[in-house]
């Protein structure tokens, strides 16, 4: 019998670490094509080594539900990347046509706090399985707003689109 070799990590060099889990689930036959089409795009994006991305890992939740986990140096790096190409176009296009899929992300912060978004998920997943679900509008529209970050600290880059663009 072999004893477990327990290890841990020293995260003191990453005080602003952000961990984000993302997933896309096939809801219709058309969703298979959408899901498969995103794989090479995602791979190409993280292989470009965006500033602040420390690690990207692919996850398979089920054959029709794929995802990833990413570690970012800080929220500003993650937010900057999401508001530039190609992500900016991916999200804008997805909100107009889900392509037969559902999408979600949950973000966790070393300094405390969490935020999440769920779009077209057929059944409760993650926090939606136990917490009240609200429309992602108004004060809950963007990750920055869901985190209640002080807008006076300034958004360093333009938002991908305004709430009025969607509703």
C-alpha positions, 0 to 999 in steps of 0.5 A: 500500500502506497501512502498519498504524497500530499502537496500544496502550492504557494500562491503568494506570488499571485495575490490577484489570481482569478480562476474561471470555469467555462462550459458549452453544452449541446442543446440541439443537433445544430449545437454539435456543429457549434461546439465542434467549431469552437474548439480550434478557435479556443485552442488558437486563442490560448496558444497566442498566450494572452497577457495574464493567462497562466494556464488553460485546461480543457475539461469534458463534463460529458460527451455533449458538455465540454469546457475549460478551466483557466487561471489568470494573473488578475481580473484586469488581464481577463477582462481586457482579453474578453473585450478584445478580438477574437473573444469580443466577436465570439460573445457578441455573435453568441448572444445573437445566435446560440447555435443550439448550445448553452453556455456558462462561466463561473469566476472565483477570485483569490481576494474573494468574490465570485461571479457567474453567467448562464445562457440557455442552459437546459437544467440547473448547473453550478450555482443555479442549482442552489441559488436564486436565478436573476436576469443578467441585466442592469446591475447584474449585466457585466462581470464588473457589475456583478462583482460590484467593482467601483467603476471609478477605478475605471474600465481600462478597455471598452465593453464589448457591447452595451446592455441596450445592444441586446435588449 
